[in-house]
């Protein structure tokens, strides 16, 4: 690996995404420091949510929440939006105390609020955003040596997501078209929703006629898993296609030697009909979030509509257009050039998982409008490319 190093705790945390030359040292440290303390069956199950109660929704269209945030010059149009957005947040629970989040955990809920601002808000120009709180699996579950315990914890989390989606369909959406948007753990749950309710495997796949698109970003999904788990729903191949799914996993271009990949992609635990399955070094599903095509062509800087470097407890900043080039490589990873400065500050090892949305925030925002227009009006909304501006020097930290 070409990147530098960091002190031991930073490695233990960051290498959850993969730092392969250090792996013999890092793996036992991760397990000692971060593994949940008990087997899943010995952990008390947190109280279940009741999604008829607004308290169990992190975002609702008529609730003031992080999904209402907008970058400078943008507008939150949820009040008159033509479609709905069901957003499933990524892992924000980091405790060793149990496998699944108690829904009153304040630290986890603050993390979810930030995810709403940094990710879900990308859809507030075209959709009314619904985001459930759910008993998510702890981040540390991904570091466990036990596939069985991890699968059980993810099953519990998915049970909540499915219950929230059922409530969304029956009581809140009222037959409107919808987008499913998610990241990381949330994207894995989103894939299962598609499989159970909208694919050819579903008892009545008619629901997929309402699907604008599913943005299942930051989930490591082998190529064959989409066809096997969600037959009838294709990988998005054009910017205007509807009823399809988007996947990608961002890494920094040049951070890994040829043939090398982040450690978390060496062995992938993915959802297939009948349960989870481990796949060694799979080629992953990848759609380029600048061109919105599932090919290996690199996008030029001129096509990039804008990155957005969100930070906690600060308003969303002005987008940074024409800063990123991206391409899907032969392994299905999204090789991405990074803007200078702050983008490298909080992540180690070339894996840009935490910035999957932020690096392409304006591209996602514009593309959602394109797909909504294609489904609802039979036309394509042409996004306006932001005007370039002089780059400022990175702020001193």
VENQUIMO-V491908 format. One record per residue. N is the residue number from 1. RES is the residue in one small letter. SS is DSSP state (a for helix, b for strand, c for the rest). Layout:
BEGIN
n=(N/N)
res=(RES/RES)
ss=(SS/SS)
END
This chain:
BEGIN
n=(1/2/3/4/5/6/7/8/9/10/11/12/13/14/15/16/17/18/19/20/21/22/23/24/25/26/27/28/29/30/31/32/33/34/35/36/37/38/39/40/41/42/43/44/45/46/47/48/49/50/51/52/53/54/55/56/57/58/59/60/61/62/63/64/65/66/67/68/69/70/71/72/73/74/75/76/77/78/79/80/81/82/83/84/85/86/87/88/89/90/91/92/93/94/95/96/97/98/99/100/101/102/103/104/105/106/107/108/109/110/111/112/113/114/115/116/117/118/119/120/121/122/123/124/125/126/127/128/129/130/131/132/133/134/135/136/137/138/139/140/141/142/143/144/145/146/147/148/149/150/151/152/153/154/155/156/157/158/159/160/161/162/163/164/165/166/167/168/169/170/171/172/173/174/175/176/177/178/179/180/181/182/183/184/185/186/187/188/189/190/191/192/193/194/195/196/197/198/199/200/201/202/203/204/205/206/207/208/209/210/211/212/213/214/215/216/217/218/219/220/221/222/223/224/225/226/227/228/229/230/231/232/233/234/235/236/237/238/239/240/241/242/243/244/245/246/247/248/249/250/251/252/253/254/255/256/257/258/259/260/261/262/263/264/265/266/267/268/269/270/271/272/273/274/275/276/277/278/279/280/281/282/283/284/285/286/287/288/289/290/291/292/293/294/295/296/297/298/299/300/301/302/303/304/305/306/307/308/309/310/311/312/313/314/315/316/317/318/319/320/321/322/323/324/325/326/327/328/329/330/331/332/333/334/335/336/337/338/339/340/341/342/343/344/345/346/347/348/349/350/351/352/353/354/355/356/357/358/359/360/361/362/363/364/365/366/367/368/369/370/371/372/373/374/375/376/377/378/379/380/381/382/383/384/385/386/387/388/389/390/391/392/393/394/395/396/397)
res=(x/x/x/x/x/x/x/x/x/x/x/x/x/x/x/x/x/x/x/x/x/x/x/x/x/x/x/x/x/x/x/x/x/x/x/x/x/x/x/x/x/x/x/x/x/x/x/x/x/x/x/x/x/x/x/x/x/x/x/x/x/x/x/x/x/x/x/x/x/x/x/x/x/x/x/x/x/x/x/x/x/x/x/x/x/x/x/x/x/x/x/x/x/x/x/x/x/x/x/x/x/x/x/x/x/x/x/x/x/x/x/x/x/x/x/x/x/x/x/x/x/x/x/x/x/x/x/x/x/x/x/x/x/x/x/x/x/x/x/x/x/x/x/x/x/x/x/x/x/x/x/x/x/x/x/x/x/x/x/x/x/x/x/x/x/x/x/x/x/x/x/x/x/x/x/x/x/x/x/x/x/x/x/x/x/x/x/x/x/x/x/x/x/x/x/x/x/x/x/x/x/x/x/x/x/x/x/x/x/x/x/x/x/x/x/x/x/x/x/x/x/x/x/x/x/x/x/x/x/x/x/x/x/x/x/x/x/x/x/x/x/x/x/x/x/x/x/x/x/x/x/x/x/x/x/x/x/x/x/x/x/x/x/x/x/x/x/x/x/x/x/x/x/x/x/x/x/x/x/x/x/x/x/x/x/x/x/x/x/x/x/x/x/x/x/x/x/x/x/x/x/x/x/x/x/x/x/x/x/x/x/x/x/x/x/x/x/x/x/x/x/x/x/x/x/x/x/x/x/x/x/x/x/x/x/x/x/x/x/x/x/x/x/x/x/x/x/x/x/x/x/x/x/x/x/x/x/x/x/x/x/x/x/x/x/x/x/x/x/x/x/x/x/x/x/x/x/x/x/x/x/x/x/x/x/x/x/x/x/x/x/x/x/x/x/x/x)
ss=(c/c/c/c/c/c/c/a/a/a/a/a/a/a/a/a/a/c/c/a/a/a/a/a/a/a/a/a/a/a/a/a/a/a/c/c/c/c/c/a/a/a/c/c/c/c/c/c/c/c/c/c/c/a/a/a/b/b/b/c/c/c/c/c/c/a/a/a/c/c/c/c/c/c/c/c/c/a/a/a/c/c/b/b/b/b/b/b/c/c/c/c/c/c/c/c/c/c/c/b/c/c/c/c/c/a/a/a/a/a/a/a/a/a/a/a/a/a/c/a/a/a/a/c/c/c/b/b/b/b/b/b/c/c/c/c/b/c/a/a/a/a/a/c/c/c/a/a/a/a/a/a/a/a/a/a/a/a/a/a/a/a/a/a/a/a/a/a/a/a/a/a/c/c/c/c/c/b/b/b/b/b/b/c/a/a/a/a/a/a/a/a/a/a/a/a/a/a/c/c/c/c/c/c/a/a/a/a/a/a/b/b/b/b/b/b/b/c/c/c/c/b/a/a/a/a/a/a/a/c/c/c/c/c/b/c/c/c/c/c/c/c/c/b/b/b/c/c/c/b/b/b/c/c/c/c/c/c/c/c/c/c/a/a/a/c/b/b/b/b/b/b/c/c/b/b/b/b/b/b/c/c/c/b/c/c/c/c/c/c/c/c/c/c/c/c/c/c/c/c/a/a/a/c/c/c/b/c/c/c/c/c/c/c/c/c/c/c/c/b/c/c/c/c/c/b/b/b/c/c/c/c/c/b/b/b/c/c/c/c/a/a/a/a/c/c/c/c/c/c/b/c/a/a/a/c/c/a/a/a/a/a/a/a/a/a/a/a/a/a/a/a/a/a/a/a/c/c/c/c/c/c/c/c/c/c/c/c/c/c/c/c/c/c/c/c/c)
END
